[in-house]
């Protein structure tokens, strides 16, 4: 049987699914021309009936999509409930970037609550980066550090090493719409491959996403997922109920990023 940490870890893996290689291979044998398993369908249609002609059904990687924008604010919320531990973990991440001011902002908040004890832990960390200066802000205080050119180049390089691609299988075209002021194509999807890959059963899998018409980058993503290691009612079965939400906003609009007044100057990193 999969351990508690295993099933929770597997749930976390669903959104941050690593590589395009893993994406296309998740569904096993697929119908020709449809990555991720199953033939493409239009809403209410039949296999082989895609949406707009020649339009890609899958987004470019999150890395590539964000790199194509001058500015943005992205919010990602991951909510996981573990039945064995009777704990809920909610992680909220906000990432903002403005190319013109060479600035970025990252905020991660993790809240763990228990059915028995209420709030177990709460952690918030923020990082502000403007030019070659960085302030890591936590517990009401932070310090500004000057990053040398080598360290910054290495950070930029590492951001390209891991390609982040959300899990999408069996996409079905729904309609054209507008999200965050951007024309998009919307789809639904259903994850079917997890059963075959492990001893975990997918009890529920409802997903949807939106891709920009111009650029094919991801603007919105949601996946509701329930995993179980045994039949319902089995006292030894473990389950994990998860939701994954991603929303991209303020696209190519000025994003103001400044250091908090409580960020103090620190010694710069040595060459």
C-alpha positions in Angstrom: 0.0 0.0 0.0 1.2 3.5 -0.8 2.3 5.4 2.3 0.6 8.7 3.5 3.6 10.7 2.3 3.5 8.8 -1.0 -0.1 9.6 -1.8 0.2 13.3 -0.8 3.4 13.5 -2.8 1.7 12.0 -5.8 -1.0 14.5 -5.6 1.5 17.4 -5.6 3.2 15.9 -8.6 0.0 16.1 -10.6 0.3 19.8 -11.2 4.1 20.2 -11.4 4.6 17.4 -13.8 8.0 17.9 -15.1 8.7 17.4 -18.7 7.0 17.4 -22.0 8.3 13.8 -22.3 6.3 12.8 -19.3 3.3 14.6 -20.6 3.1 12.8 -23.9 3.8 9.4 -22.4 1.3 9.5 -19.5 -1.6 8.0 -21.5 0.3 5.1 -22.9 -0.7 4.4 -26.5 -2.4 7.4 -28.0 -4.4 8.2 -31.1 -2.3 9.7 -33.7 -1.9 13.5 -33.5 -3.3 13.8 -30.0 -0.6 14.1 -27.2 -1.6 13.0 -23.7 -3.9 10.1 -24.7 -7.2 9.8 -26.6 -8.4 11.5 -29.7 -9.2 15.2 -29.6 -12.9 16.0 -29.4 -15.2 19.0 -29.6 -17.7 19.6 -26.9 -20.5 17.1 -27.6 -18.6 15.9 -30.6 -16.9 12.7 -31.6 -13.2 11.7 -31.6 -11.3 13.4 -34.3 -13.4 16.6 -34.2 -11.1 19.3 -32.9 -11.9 22.9 -32.2 -10.5 25.7 -34.4 -8.7 24.3 -37.4 -4.9 23.7 -36.9 -5.0 25.2 -33.4 -2.8 23.4 -30.9 -4.8 21.7 -28.1 -2.0 21.8 -25.6 -0.2 24.9 -24.3 3.5 25.7 -24.6 5.4 25.0 -21.3 4.8 27.4 -18.5 8.4 28.5 -18.7 8.1 29.4 -22.4 4.8 31.1 -21.9 5.9 33.4 -19.1 9.2 34.2 -20.9 7.1 35.5 -23.9 5.4 38.2 -21.8 6.6 41.6 -20.8 4.8 41.5 -17.5 2.3 39.3 -15.6 1.0 38.2 -12.2 0.4 34.5 -11.8 -1.5 32.9 -8.8 -1.3 29.2 -8.1 -3.3 27.5 -5.3 -2.9 23.9 -4.4 -5.4 22.4 -1.8 -4.8 18.8 -0.6 -6.7 16.9 2.0 -5.1 13.7 3.4 -7.6 11.3 5.0 -5.1 9.3 6.9 -3.4 12.3 8.6 -6.8 14.2 8.6 -4.9 17.3 7.5 -5.4 19.9 4.8 -2.5 21.7 3.2 -3.2 24.8 1.2 -0.3 26.4 -0.7 -0.8 29.7 -2.3 1.9 31.1 -4.6 2.0 34.5 -6.3 4.6 35.3 -9.0 4.8 38.7 -10.6 7.3 40.0 -13.1 7.9 43.3 -15.0 10.6 43.2 -17.7 10.8 46.9 -18.2 11.8 47.5 -14.6 13.8 44.3 -14.4 11.9 43.3 -11.3 10.1 40.2 -10.0 8.2 39.2 -6.9 7.4 35.8 -5.4 5.2 35.0 -2.4 4.5 31.6 -1.0 2.1 30.9 1.8 1.6 27.4 3.2 -1.2 26.7 5.7 -1.6 23.3 7.3 -4.8 22.6 9.4 -5.9 19.4 11.2 -9.4 18.1 11.8 -8.3 17.6 15.4 -5.9 20.5 16.3 -7.0 23.3 14.0 -4.0 25.3 12.6 -0.9 23.1 12.7 1.5 25.5 10.9 1.5 28.6 8.8 4.5 29.9 6.8 4.8 32.9 4.6 7.9 33.9 2.6 8.3 36.7 0.0 11.2 37.5 -2.3 11.6 40.8 -4.2 14.2 41.1 -6.9 15.0 44.4 -8.7 18.0 44.5 -11.0 20.9 42.7 -9.2 19.4 43.2 -5.7 17.2 40.7 -3.9 15.3 40.9 -0.6 14.0 37.8 1.1 11.2 38.9 3.4 10.0 36.7 6.2 8.4 37.3 9.7 8.2 41.0 9.1 11.8 41.6 8.2 14.2 41.1 5.3 17.6 42.0 4.0 18.7 43.3 0.6 21.6 41.3 -1.0 23.5 42.3 -4.1 23.8 39.3 -6.4 26.9 39.2 -8.7 26.6 38.6 -12.4 27.7 35.0 -12.3 25.1 34.0 -9.7 22.4 35.8 -11.6 23.3 34.1 -14.9 23.3 30.7 -13.1 19.8 31.4 -11.7 18.5 32.4 -15.1 20.1 29.2 -16.6 18.6 26.9 -14.0 15.1 28.4 -14.7 15.4 26.9 -18.2 16.6 23.5 -17.1 13.3 22.3 -15.6 10.4 22.6 -18.0 7.1 22.9 -16.2 4.1 21.4 -18.0 0.7 21.0 -16.3 -0.9 17.5 -16.6 -3.4 17.4 -19.4 -4.9 14.3 -20.9 -7.8 13.7 -23.3 -8.5 17.4 -24.1 -11.9 18.4 -25.4 -12.5 21.7 -27.0 -15.3 23.8 -25.4 -15.4 27.3 -26.8 -13.5 30.5 -27.5 -13.6 33.0 -24.7 -11.7 35.9 -23.0 -9.6 35.4 -19.8 -7.8 38.3 -18.2 -8.5 40.4 -21.3 -6.9 37.9 -23.6 -8.8 35.9 -26.3 -8.5 32.2 -25.4 -9.5 28.7 -26.5 -11.1 26.7 -23.5 -10.9 23.0 -23.0 -11.9 20.3 -20.5 -9.9 17.2 -19.8 -9.9 14.0 -17.7 -6.9 12.2 -16.2 -7.1 8.5 -16.9 -3.6 7.2 -16.8 -2.8 7.3 -13.0 -4.6 4.0 -12.4 -2.2 2.1 -14.7 0.9 3.8 -13.4 0.4 2.9 -9.7 -1.8 1.2 -7.1 -3.8 4.4 -6.7 -7.3 4.7 -8.2 -8.7 7.9 -9.7 -12.1 8.3 -8.1 -12.8 11.8 -9.6 -11.0 13.8 -12.2 -12.4 17.1 -13.6 -10.1 19.5 -15.4 -10.3 22.6 -17.5 -7.9 25.1 -19.0 -7.6 28.1 -21.3 -4.9 28.8 -23.9 -4.1 32.2 -25.4 -5.2 32.3 -29.1 -2.0 34.3 -29.8 1.0 32.5 -28.3 -0.6 29.3 -27.0 0.4 30.0 -23.4 -1.7 28.9 -20.4 -3.9 31.5 -18.8 -6.1 29.4 -16.6 -5.9 25.8 -15.3 -8.0 23.9 -12.8 -7.9 20.2 -11.8 -10.1 18.6 -9.1 -8.8 15.2 -8.3 -9.6 12.4 -5.8 -7.2 9.5 -5.4 -7.8 6.3 -3.4 -5.7 3.2 -2.6 -8.7 0.9 -2.1 -12.4 0.6 -2.4 -14.7 3.1 -0.8 -15.5 2.0 2.7 -12.3 0.0 3.1 -10.9 1.1 6.5 -7.3 0.6 5.3 -7.7 2.6 2.2 -6.0 6.0 2.0 -7.4 8.9 0.0 -6.3 12.3 -1.1 -8.7 15.0 -2.4 -6.9 17.8 -4.2 -7.6 20.9 -6.2 -5.1 22.8 -8.4 -5.8 26.3 -9.7 -3.6 28.6 -11.8 -4.6 32.0 -13.1 -2.5 34.5 -15.1 -3.5 38.2 -14.8 -2.1 41.7 -15.5 -0.7 40.4 -18.8 1.7 42.9 -20.5 0.5 45.6 -18.1 2.8 47.6 -15.8 3.4 45.7 -12.5 4.8 47.8 -9.7 7.4 45.9 -7.6 9.3 47.7 -4.8 11.3 46.7 -1.7 9.4 46.9 1.6 10.7 49.6 3.9 11.8 47.0 6.4 14.2 45.3 3.9 17.7 46.2 5.2 21.0 46.3 3.2 23.3 43.4 3.7 26.8 42.5 2.5 26.8 41.5 -1.2 27.7 38.0 -2.2 31.4 37.8 -3.0 32.6 36.9 -6.5 
